[in-house]
Amino acid sequence: MPLSKNQETSDARAREVLQRHFPGGYYQPQPEDLEPRLPGPEGELRWPHEGLYFLGAHFAGGEDRFLCPDLEARLRRAWPEKTLPQALMEVIEREEGRVRDWLRPPEPEGQGIFLSLDRLPEELREEALRNPRQRAAWRKEGLMAPELQRADTLVLDSRNYLDSWGEDPLARIPVFRERLDGILIHGENAGVMRYLMPKWEGRIQCIYMDPPFNTSSAGFAYRDSLPVSAWLSFMDERLELMKALLREDGTLYAHIDYASKERLRLLLERHLQYLTEIIWRIGWVSGYKTQANKFIRNHETIYQFAKSDRPLFNKQWIPYPEGYRRRDGKKPKGKGFPMEDTWNCHEGDPLHSIQIMSFSKEKRGDRGLTQKNENLLARMILASSNPGDWVLDPFLGSGTTAAAAHKLGRRWIGIEAGPQFEEHCLPRMKEVLAGDPYGISPQTNFPSGGIFQWLQCKKRP
């Protein structure tokens, strides 16, 4: 059936655009194009230029045809009145709209602060202590018995003060912003990092990331079984954003295991400069794990990369044990053993995984969180930042990085997309402000106190 004049014009315009997309008028999908690339908001998978990756088409030289008959039939049903170039343009325009939405930074749809009473200006304290909603919350948490016995350790939630502080207490009471210790953000991390970019580009001193290892195993609190190309694309997008947020002398630590470590290193080398590979021995092994007929895996890898070849680095030492003597029998004069790139590998360096320490008070939730130790994070934070510097964790999980950074006098940004935000991150950081005695608190003599902002970002399209 011949095309009308309008259809001919539309067809010609579509061909012109397609020729710019695919010079020569031919697109042949490659095997790697057949894997999904972007995760959707609820964990489903999306394909950039979805139709083109799967269709394959020839649309020049008078021979319009699809290379995949099944998908040709689908598009013919969807747009029976359109020519092949017009149908392809529909696919392109729809997908480009989705990608534009994906790349648009999300706006916060909720915000507030948590702060310890000692951070509140004196003139606001009496009113704050009288607030009935806040007092009810303290009673529920068991903090009002005896009444206000340790008032300075009480933690205030700005959601209980909407009438007096408003929805944005940082704007209403400027001193809050000046004394901010951290930012806790609930949202998809790539979108959140784009949201942070205008203010935070080039300001982060140290990044720690503990992403999904992509082991295809069940039992985790997050998705851990993406197709390889989808995982690579997922990580590559986020590493590009992390690099932009890092200071020129900043450092990134990437925690990974055997399942994806080589792939991750190749990605890291696209964006940053390699420094070293740290081997963390998880700890003693027992039970069924020891019965496998092979060498028993008992370590994970932490890659250290930097934005430049001269990153900030504070050399770390492991103190000499009591009574230690050198080989010649003399007392040592130095600070201790210089920290090596193998951790928890001798008696003087106890750093077992929190997962095997049955009675650790640090533990949150269950093993599905794959929680890391505060003393593990402390090594990296101390080595690659100074007090007052900003530390970022875009895969915050149970909140360990934020807790350790806070106790070490660093400022921090933690991003978490899952239900762990409300279940673990917020409660944990409230406990830190109230004087949490666990983790590295005894070593740092951290008493209590602080103020952090929380943000709820809109879900990605």
C-alpha positions as CSV (number, residue, x, y, z in Angstrom):
1,M,0.0,0.0,0.0
2,P,1.5,3.3,-1.1
3,L,2.4,5.9,1.6
4,S,0.5,9.2,1.9
5,K,2.4,12.4,1.6
6,N,2.5,12.9,5.3
7,Q,3.7,9.3,5.8
8,E,6.4,9.8,3.2
9,T,7.6,12.9,5.0
10,S,7.6,11.2,8.4
11,D,9.4,8.2,6.9
12,A,12.1,10.3,5.3
13,R,12.6,12.2,8.6
14,A,12.9,8.9,10.5
15,R,15.4,7.6,8.0
16,E,17.5,10.7,8.3
17,V,17.7,10.4,12.1
18,L,18.4,6.7,11.9
19,Q,21.3,7.3,9.5
20,R,22.8,9.5,12.1
21,H,22.4,6.8,14.8
22,F,23.6,4.0,12.5
23,P,25.7,5.2,9.5
24,G,25.3,2.9,6.6
25,G,21.7,2.1,7.5
26,Y,22.5,-1.2,9.1
27,Y,22.4,-2.3,12.8
28,Q,23.5,-5.8,13.8
29,P,23.1,-6.5,17.6
30,Q,26.2,-8.0,19.2
31,P,26.0,-10.8,21.8
32,E,26.9,-8.4,24.7
33,D,23.9,-6.2,23.7
34,L,21.5,-9.0,24.6
35,E,22.0,-8.4,28.3
36,P,20.0,-5.8,30.3
37,R,22.0,-2.7,31.3
38,L,20.2,-0.5,33.7
39,P,18.3,-1.7,36.9
40,G,14.8,-0.3,37.2
41,P,13.4,1.3,40.4
42,E,12.0,-2.0,41.8
43,G,14.9,-4.2,40.8
44,E,13.5,-5.2,37.4
45,L,15.9,-4.8,34.5
46,R,15.9,-2.3,31.7
47,W,17.6,-2.3,28.3
48,P,18.9,1.0,26.9
49,H,17.6,1.3,23.3
50,E,15.6,-1.8,24.2
51,G,14.2,-2.5,20.7
52,L,17.4,-1.8,18.8
53,Y,19.5,-4.2,20.9
54,F,17.1,-7.0,20.2
55,L,15.7,-6.1,16.7
56,G,18.6,-5.6,14.4
57,A,17.4,-3.9,11.2
58,H,18.3,-3.0,7.7
59,F,16.6,0.2,6.5
60,A,18.7,1.6,3.6
61,G,19.0,0.9,-0.1
62,G,15.3,0.1,-0.5
63,E,15.5,-3.1,1.6
64,D,13.6,-2.5,4.8
65,R,13.6,-5.6,7.0
66,F,14.0,-6.7,10.6
67,L,16.6,-9.3,11.4
68,C,14.3,-10.9,14.1
69,P,10.9,-12.0,12.7
70,D,9.3,-12.5,16.1
71,L,10.1,-8.9,17.1
72,E,9.1,-7.6,13.7
73,A,5.7,-9.1,14.3
74,R,5.5,-7.5,17.7
75,L,6.3,-4.0,16.4
76,R,4.0,-4.5,13.4
77,R,1.2,-5.2,15.9
78,A,2.1,-2.2,18.0
79,W,2.3,0.2,15.1
80,P,0.6,-1.4,12.1
81,E,0.4,1.9,10.2
82,K,4.1,2.8,10.5
83,T,7.0,1.9,8.3
84,L,10.1,0.1,9.7
85,P,12.1,3.4,10.2
86,Q,9.1,5.0,11.8
87,A,8.7,2.0,14.2
88,L,12.4,2.1,15.1
89,M,12.1,5.8,15.8
90,E,9.2,5.1,18.2
91,V,11.5,2.7,20.1
92,I,14.4,5.2,20.1
93,E,12.3,8.1,21.3
94,R,10.6,6.1,24.1
95,E,13.9,4.7,25.3
96,E,15.7,8.0,25.1
97,G,12.9,9.5,27.2
98,R,13.4,6.7,29.8
99,V,17.2,7.3,29.8
100,R,16.6,11.1,30.3
101,D,14.4,10.3,33.2
102,W,17.0,7.9,34.6
103,L,19.7,10.5,34.4
104,R,17.7,13.3,36.0
105,P,18.8,13.8,39.7
106,P,16.0,12.9,42.1
107,E,14.6,15.6,44.4
108,P,14.1,15.0,48.1
109,E,10.5,14.3,49.1
110,G,11.3,14.2,52.8
111,Q,14.0,15.6,55.0
112,G,14.8,16.3,58.6
113,I,17.6,16.0,61.2
114,F,18.5,13.9,64.2
115,L,20.6,15.6,66.9
116,S,21.7,15.0,70.5
117,L,20.3,17.5,73.0
118,D,23.8,18.9,73.7
119,R,23.9,20.2,70.0
120,L,20.7,22.2,70.5
121,P,21.1,25.9,71.1
122,E,20.5,26.7,74.7
123,E,17.5,28.9,74.0
124,L,15.7,26.0,72.3
125,R,16.3,23.3,74.9
126,E,13.5,24.0,77.3
127,E,10.9,23.9,74.5
128,A,12.4,20.8,73.1
129,L,12.2,18.9,76.4
130,R,8.5,19.8,76.7
131,N,7.5,18.4,73.3
132,P,4.9,15.7,74.0
133,R,5.6,13.7,70.7
134,Q,9.3,13.6,71.4
135,R,8.8,12.6,75.1
136,A,6.5,9.8,74.0
137,A,9.2,8.6,71.6
138,W,11.8,8.6,74.4
139,R,9.5,6.7,76.7
140,K,8.9,4.1,74.0
141,E,12.6,3.7,73.6
142,G,13.1,3.4,77.3
143,L,15.0,6.7,77.6
144,M,12.8,8.4,80.2
145,A,13.6,6.3,83.2
146,P,14.7,7.9,85.4
147,E,13.4,11.1,83.9
148,L,16.0,12.9,81.8
149,Q,18.8,11.4,83.9
150,R,21.3,11.7,81.0
151,A,19.6,14.6,79.1
152,D,22.6,15.4,76.9
153,T,22.5,11.9,75.3
154,L,18.8,12.2,74.3
155,V,18.3,12.2,70.6
156,L,15.8,14.6,69.0
157,D,13.9,13.8,65.8
158,S,12.9,17.0,63.9
159,R,9.8,15.2,62.7
160,N,8.5,15.8,66.2
161,Y,9.1,19.5,65.9
162,L,7.4,20.4,62.6
163,D,5.3,23.1,64.3
164,S,8.3,25.0,65.6
165,W,11.2,24.0,63.3
166,G,9.3,23.4,60.0
167,E,10.1,20.7,57.4
168,D,13.6,22.1,56.7
169,P,15.2,22.8,60.1
170,L,18.6,23.4,58.5
171,A,17.1,26.5,56.8
172,R,15.0,27.6,59.8
173,I,17.9,27.3,62.3
174,P,21.2,28.0,60.4
175,V,23.3,26.8,63.4
176,F,22.1,23.2,62.6
177,R,23.8,23.4,59.1
178,E,27.0,24.8,60.6
179,R,27.4,21.9,63.0
180,L,26.3,19.1,60.7
181,D,28.3,15.8,61.1
182,G,26.7,13.7,58.4
183,I,24.0,13.1,55.8
184,L,22.0,9.9,55.7
185,I,20.1,9.4,52.4
186,H,17.4,6.9,51.4
187,G,17.5,6.5,47.7
188,E,19.0,4.8,44.6
189,N,22.7,5.6,44.8
190,A,23.4,6.7,41.2
191,G,20.6,9.1,41.3
192,V,21.5,10.4,44.7
193,M,25.2,11.0,43.6
194,R,23.9,13.0,40.7
195,Y,21.8,15.0,43.1
196,L,24.9,15.6,45.3
197,M,27.1,16.6,42.4
198,P,26.5,20.4,42.2
199,K,27.6,20.9,45.9
200,W,29.9,17.9,46.5
201,E,31.9,17.4,43.4
202,G,35.5,17.2,44.3
203,R,34.9,17.4,48.0
204,I,34.9,13.8,49.3
205,Q,38.2,12.6,50.8
206,C,37.5,8.9,51.2
207,I,35.0,6.5,49.7
208,Y,34.3,3.0,50.9
209,M,32.1,0.8,48.8
210,D,30.8,-2.7,49.6
211,P,28.6,-3.4,46.5
212,P,26.7,-6.6,45.7
213,F,29.3,-9.2,45.0
214,N,27.1,-10.7,42.3
215,T,27.6,-14.2,43.6
216,S,24.2,-15.5,42.4
217,S,23.6,-16.6,46.0
218,A,20.4,-16.4,47.9
219,G,19.9,-15.2,51.5
220,F,21.2,-11.6,51.1
221,A,19.3,-8.5,52.0
222,Y,19.8,-7.2,48.5
223,R,19.8,-8.4,44.9
224,D,23.0,-10.3,44.2
225,S,22.5,-12.1,40.9
226,L,22.6,-9.7,37.9
227,P,23.8,-10.9,34.5
228,V,27.5,-10.1,34.2
229,S,27.0,-7.3,31.7
230,A,24.3,-5.7,33.7
231,W,26.5,-5.8,36.9
232,L,29.4,-4.2,34.9
233,S,27.2,-1.5,33.6
234,F,25.7,-0.9,37.0
235,M,29.2,-0.6,38.6
236,D,30.7,1.5,35.8
237,E,28.0,4.1,36.0
238,R,28.5,4.5,39.8
239,L,32.3,4.5,39.6
240,E,32.2,7.4,37.2
241,L,30.1,9.4,39.7
242,M,32.3,8.4,42.6
243,K,35.4,9.7,40.8
244,A,33.8,13.0,40.2
245,L,32.9,13.4,43.9
246,L,36.4,12.5,45.1
247,R,39.0,15.2,46.0
248,E,42.2,15.2,43.9
249,D,44.0,13.6,46.8
250,G,41.1,11.3,47.6
251,T,41.0,7.5,47.9
252,L,38.4,4.8,47.1
253,Y,38.3,1.4,48.8
254,A,36.3,-1.3,47.0
255,H,35.4,-4.4,49.0
256,I,34.8,-7.5,46.9
257,D,35.3,-11.3,46.8
258,Y,36.3,-13.9,44.3
259,A,33.1,-13.9,42.3
260,S,33.7,-10.5,40.6
261,K,37.0,-9.1,41.8
262,E,38.8,-9.2,38.4
263,R,35.9,-7.6,36.6
264,L,35.7,-4.9,39.3
265,R,39.4,-4.2,39.1
266,L,39.2,-3.7,35.3
267,L,36.4,-1.2,35.8
268,L,38.3,0.6,38.6
269,E,41.3,1.0,36.3
270,R,39.1,2.7,33.7
271,H,38.4,5.5,36.2
272,L,41.1,5.7,38.9
273,Q,44.8,4.8,39.7
274,Y,45.6,1.5,41.3
275,L,47.4,1.7,44.7
276,T,47.2,-1.8,46.2
277,E,45.2,-4.9,46.9
278,I,44.5,-5.7,50.5
279,I,43.8,-9.3,51.5
280,W,41.5,-9.5,54.5
281,R,41.6,-12.9,56.2
282,I,38.0,-13.3,57.5
283,G,39.0,-15.4,60.6
284,W,38.9,-19.0,61.8
285,V,36.9,-21.6,60.0
286,S,34.9,-24.4,61.5
287,G,31.9,-26.7,60.9
288,Y,30.7,-27.8,57.5
289,K,32.9,-25.2,55.7
290,T,36.0,-27.1,56.6
291,Q,34.7,-30.4,55.0
292,A,35.0,-29.2,51.4
293,N,37.5,-31.2,49.4
294,K,39.5,-28.1,48.4
295,F,41.6,-25.3,49.8
296,I,39.2,-23.5,52.1
297,R,38.5,-19.9,51.0
298,N,39.0,-17.6,54.0
299,H,39.6,-14.1,52.6
300,E,38.0,-11.1,50.8
301,T,39.7,-8.4,48.8
302,I,39.8,-4.7,49.3
303,Y,41.1,-2.7,46.4
304,Q,42.7,0.7,47.1
305,F,42.5,3.2,44.2
306,A,43.1,6.9,44.1
307,K,42.2,9.9,41.9
308,S,45.9,10.9,41.6
309,D,49.2,9.3,42.2
310,R,49.7,11.3,45.4
311,P,46.7,10.6,47.6
312,L,46.5,11.6,51.2
313,F,47.8,8.7,53.3
314,N,48.4,8.5,57.0
315,K,50.7,5.5,57.7
316,Q,49.2,3.0,60.2
317,W,51.0,0.9,62.8
318,I,50.0,-2.2,64.8
319,P,51.3,-1.7,68.4
320,Y,53.9,-4.1,69.6
321,P,52.5,-6.8,72.0
322,E,53.4,-6.5,75.6
323,G,56.9,-7.9,76.3
324,Y,57.9,-7.9,72.6
325,R,61.6,-8.0,71.8
326,R,63.5,-7.7,68.6
327,R,65.5,-10.6,67.2
328,D,68.6,-9.3,69.0
329,G,66.7,-9.3,72.3
330,K,66.4,-5.5,72.5
331,K,63.2,-3.5,73.1
332,P,61.8,-2.0,69.9
333,K,61.9,1.8,69.5
334,G,59.3,2.3,66.8
335,K,55.6,2.8,66.9
336,G,54.9,-0.8,66.1
337,F,54.7,-3.1,63.1
338,P,53.9,-1.1,59.9
339,M,50.5,-2.2,58.6
340,E,50.8,-4.6,55.7
341,D,48.4,-5.3,52.9
342,T,47.4,-8.6,54.5
343,W,45.1,-8.0,57.5
344,N,44.2,-10.4,60.4
345,C,47.0,-12.7,59.4
346,H,48.9,-13.0,62.7
347,E,48.1,-12.9,66.4
348,G,49.1,-9.3,66.8
349,D,46.5,-8.2,64.3
350,P,43.1,-9.4,65.4
351,L,40.5,-8.4,62.9
352,H,38.0,-11.2,62.5
353,S,34.8,-10.8,60.5
354,I,31.9,-9.7,62.6
355,Q,29.9,-12.6,61.2
356,I,32.0,-15.2,63.1
357,M,32.0,-13.4,66.4
358,S,29.0,-14.9,68.0
359,F,28.5,-12.5,70.8
360,S,29.5,-9.2,69.2
361,K,27.3,-6.3,70.3
362,E,27.9,-4.6,67.0
363,K,25.7,-7.0,65.1
364,R,22.6,-5.7,63.3
365,G,19.9,-7.9,61.8
366,D,21.1,-11.2,60.4
367,R,23.8,-12.6,58.1
368,G,21.9,-11.3,55.1
369,L,23.3,-7.9,55.7
370,T,26.9,-9.1,55.3
371,Q,27.8,-6.4,57.9
372,K,31.4,-5.3,58.2
373,N,33.3,-4.4,61.4
374,E,33.7,-0.8,62.6
375,N,37.4,-1.6,63.3
376,L,37.8,-2.7,59.7
377,L,36.4,0.5,58.4
378,A,38.5,2.5,60.9
379,R,41.7,1.3,59.3
380,M,40.7,2.8,55.9
381,I,39.2,6.0,57.3
382,L,42.2,6.7,59.5
383,A,44.7,6.0,56.6
384,S,42.9,8.1,54.0
385,S,41.3,11.0,55.8
386,N,41.8,13.6,58.5
387,P,39.4,14.8,61.2
388,G,36.7,16.9,59.6
389,D,37.1,15.3,56.1
390,W,34.1,13.9,54.3
391,V,33.7,10.1,53.9
392,L,31.2,8.6,51.5
393,D,29.6,5.1,51.4
394,P,27.1,4.7,48.5
395,F,26.2,1.1,49.6
396,L,25.7,1.8,53.3
397,G,23.9,-1.4,54.2
398,S,23.8,-1.6,58.0
399,G,25.5,1.8,58.5
400,T,29.0,0.7,59.6
401,T,30.9,3.3,57.6
402,A,28.8,6.2,58.9
403,A,29.1,4.9,62.5
404,A,32.9,4.5,62.3
405,A,33.4,7.8,60.5
406,H,31.3,9.6,63.1
407,K,33.2,8.1,66.0
408,L,36.5,9.1,64.4
409,G,35.6,12.7,64.0
410,R,35.0,12.6,60.2
411,R,31.9,13.9,58.5
412,W,30.1,11.4,56.4
413,I,27.5,10.7,53.7
414,G,25.7,7.4,53.6
415,I,23.3,6.2,50.9
416,E,21.1,3.2,51.1
417,A,18.2,2.2,48.8
418,G,16.7,-0.7,50.6
419,P,14.5,-1.3,53.7
420,Q,17.8,-1.4,55.7
421,F,17.6,2.4,55.8
422,E,14.7,2.4,58.2
423,E,15.4,-0.9,59.8
424,H,19.1,-0.4,60.6
425,C,20.8,2.8,59.4
426,L,18.5,5.3,61.1
427,P,18.2,3.4,64.4
428,R,22.0,2.7,64.4
429,M,23.0,6.3,63.9
430,K,20.5,7.4,66.6
431,E,22.3,5.0,68.9
432,V,25.7,6.4,68.0
433,L,24.5,10.0,68.8
434,A,23.2,8.6,72.1
435,G,26.6,7.2,73.1
436,D,26.7,3.7,71.5
437,P,29.4,1.8,73.6
438,Y,30.1,-0.8,71.0
439,G,32.5,-1.2,68.0
440,I,35.3,1.3,68.1
441,S,33.8,3.4,70.8
442,P,36.2,2.2,73.6
443,Q,39.3,2.8,71.5
444,T,38.2,6.2,70.3
445,N,36.8,7.3,73.7
446,F,33.8,8.5,71.8
447,P,31.3,9.8,74.4
448,S,28.1,10.7,72.4
449,G,26.6,13.6,70.5
450,G,26.2,14.9,67.0
451,I,23.8,16.0,64.4
452,F,23.0,14.5,61.0
453,Q,20.5,15.3,58.2
454,W,18.4,12.6,56.7
455,L,16.9,12.8,53.2
456,Q,14.3,10.7,51.4
457,C,14.8,10.9,47.7
458,K,12.2,10.0,45.1
459,K,12.4,6.7,43.4
460,R,14.0,6.5,39.9
461,P,11.6,6.1,37.0
